[in-house]
Each structure stands twice: as C-alpha cells, then as structure tokens.
Amino acid sequence: MRDDTSGPTDRHPLASRLLPLYPVLADLPPALLDDVLAQHAQLLPVPAGTQLFGEGQPCQGFPMVLSGEVRVARGDPQGRAIELYRVGPGELCVASTSCLFGQALLVAHGHTVVASELVLLAPAGFEQWTAVAPFRRFVFGLFADRLADLMALAEAVAFQRLDQRLAAALLGHGTVVLGTHQALADELGTVREIVTR
C-alpha cells in the first residue's frame, strides 16, 4: 500500500516560506533543499535596531530575509558611517556573501531597520547550495547587481556635490520623509550638522 502523504508536500516548514521569495531554491534537488534547511538553517526573529554583524567579525552564515529590512553600512572609528545598501525579502547581502566565498572577515556592519525575520544558513549549508549551478548563478547575478550599485554610490560620493546627493535622497523617500537628520547623514556618509545646514 502506498502512502499518499509523502512527496513534495512533506517539505521542511521553512521551504514554503523561502520559495516564494527566493524562487531559485526550486531548482535545488528537493532532498538537498530540505536536508540543508533541517541541518544548517535557523529562523531568527530580530527586533528593530539589532546589530546582526559587525566589521572585522567572522561571518556566521548566509542571511535570507523573510520580512523586514537590514541596513548594511561601513563606518570609521569616529562613529561616522555610510549606508552601502539595504537588504529586503528575496535579496542577498553582498558583505556576507563575499565573506563566505573569500573566507575573510566582514567588511561592513548590518542592523535591522524594522522588526525582521531571517533565515540564517550556516556556511556549510551555503557551500552545499552553491555547488548547484542555478543557485550559484543566482548568487553571482545578485552579487553583480549589488556591485554595480556600490560603484554608483562610490561615483556619487566622489563626484557629486552633497546638496545634489541630499536632494536625490529626499526625493527617493517619497512626498513625506519619515526620518531624522542623523539617518539621512548616515545614508549619505556625512555628519548631521551638514544635513541640517
């Protein structure tokens, strides 16, 4: 007698939450997807404003955002920071990815912007998934997109006047800006006093 309850519906509970956001996971062999989620993944509910990782620390894993948003920035010893990018559901963190691929320390820090929910994939699980070509192509494709964004940021910081960058940032927030002068300064890599002025 055949058991009709086995098969694709017997997925790991995280798979049903990850697949709509990261459809490339459907290209992984089902057993590999479920085994890695069972052995190398943990679900993390994280309050707003929580530091997830810091510059100079070893990477603890590959974060996949289910809900919320993570701000990734680079800072200096005086406390100034510049926002590099934000990671939302279905996106990848370049700092974590490069750390895992290069087996190096993190070059940025990340904080949750709002209450967030993440799946943290241990380095061993990430390595197993990147051995599969479609997932590896997906990671490198998003890595290339983020690199292009970072190059545009470097160009803006180096060649655009701050008032132009501030105007673009304000326009990018919609008709009502909900934030502080300090948050805008952090986003632009400057100090609060200059944004206020």
N, C-alpha and C positions, 0 to 999 in steps of 0.2 A: 504494500500500500504506500502511495506517495504522499509526502507531507506538503500540502499546498501553502503552508505558511513560510516556507523557506524561499530564498531567492532575493531579487533586488529590493524587496520591501524590508528585508532584515538588515537595513543599513545601520551604521553607527549613528546615534542621535545627532551628532554634530554635522554629519554629511548633509542631512536635509536642510540645515541652516546655511551651510557654506556653499552648496551647489548653486543656488540662485545668484549669489554674489560673485562667486568665482567659478563660472561655468566650465572652465578648462579642467576642473577636477573630474568632470565626467569622462575625460579622456584617459584618466588613470585606470589601470586594472582595478575592478571593484574590490578585490581582496587586498590589494596594496593600499587603496584609499582607506578602507575600514581598519586594517591592521595598524597603519601609522596613526590614525586617529585614536585607536584604542590604547596604543602603547606610548605614543610620543606627543600627544596633544593635551592641553588643558584649557578649560574655559575659564576666563578671567573677567569677572565684573569689576570695573575700575571706576572709582569716583572721579568727578571733575577735578582738575588741577593736580593729579597724581603724576609723579615722575616715573616713567616706565623704564628709562635707561639714561645713562649719563656718558658724557665724553670720557674717553680713556678706559671705559669698562669693557670687559669681555661681553660678547653678545650671548644672551641667554636663550635665544631662539628666534624664530621667524613669526612675527605677529600678523594675523589676518583679522581685520576689523569687521565685526558683525554689526555693530551700531556705534554711533558716536563719531568722534574725530580726535586725531592725535596731531599735535603741532610738533614739528621737528625743527630744531634750531641749532645754531653753533654760537658759542659765546666766547668771551675773553675773561681774563682774571679780574677785571674791574666790574664785572657783572653785566656788561652790555651783551646783547645777543641779536642775531639776525635770523629771522624766520627763513628756513630753506624751502619748506613745503609743508602741506598738511596731508594726512592720510585718512581717507574715509572708507566706508564699506566697499569692498571689491577692489581696493587699491593696495599697493605694496609700499613698504618702507625701504628706500634705497640704502639708507645707512645700515640697517640690519642685514640686508641682502649682501652688500659689499663686505661687511664684516664676516658673514658666514662663508662667502666664496673665497675671500682672501685670508681667512683665519687670522684676522687682525682685531685690534681694539676698535671700539666705536668712535667715530669722528664727530658725533653730534649728540644732542640730548633730546628726549621726547617726553612730552607731557600730554595728558588728556585735556582737551578743551572743554568737553562736556562729559557727563557720565557716559561711559563707553563699555562695550563688551567685546572682548578679543578672544581669539583662539591663538594660543602660543604653541607653535610647533617646535619641538626640540631640534637641535642641529642634526641629530641622527635621522629624524623623520624627514627634515628638509632635504637632506642628502639623498634619501631613498626616492623622494618625489622628483628631484631634479635629474635623476638618472633616466627618467621617462621624457622622451623628446618633446611632446606637446607642452608639458608643464615647464620644461626648461626654456622653450621658445617664448612662452607667456612671460616668464620672469625676466628674460633678457629684453623682450619687447617693452615691458613697462619700465625696466631699468633705463633703456634708451630714451623713452619719453621723459622720465624724470631728469635725466642728464641734460636733455635739451632745455628743460625748464630752468635748471640750475645755471646753465650757460647764459640764458636770457637774464636771469637775476644778476649774475656777475657783470654782464654788459650794462644793465640798468644802474647798478651801484657805481660802476667805473665811469660811465659816460653821460648819465642823465643827472640833471640838477635835482636836488632833494625836493624842491617845490613841485616839480613835474611828477616825481615818484609819489609824493603825498597826494597830489590831485588824482592820479590814477588809482591809488589805493582807496581813496574816499569814494570815487565813482564805482569801484569794484564792490563796495559794501551795500549798494542799493540806495534808495532815497532816504533811509534813516540809518544813521551809524550808531550801532549799539556797541560801545567800547570806550576805552579810556585813551588818553593821550599816550600813556605808557605802552598800551597794547599796540597802538599804531607805530610808536617809536621802535618797539621790538620787531614788528613786521618789516620795518624799513631799515633796520640796522643803524639807528641813530639814538639820540637821547631825547627824553620827554620835553626838555626845555625848548629844543629846536622845533619840535612838532607844535608845541603851544604857540611859539612865536609865529 
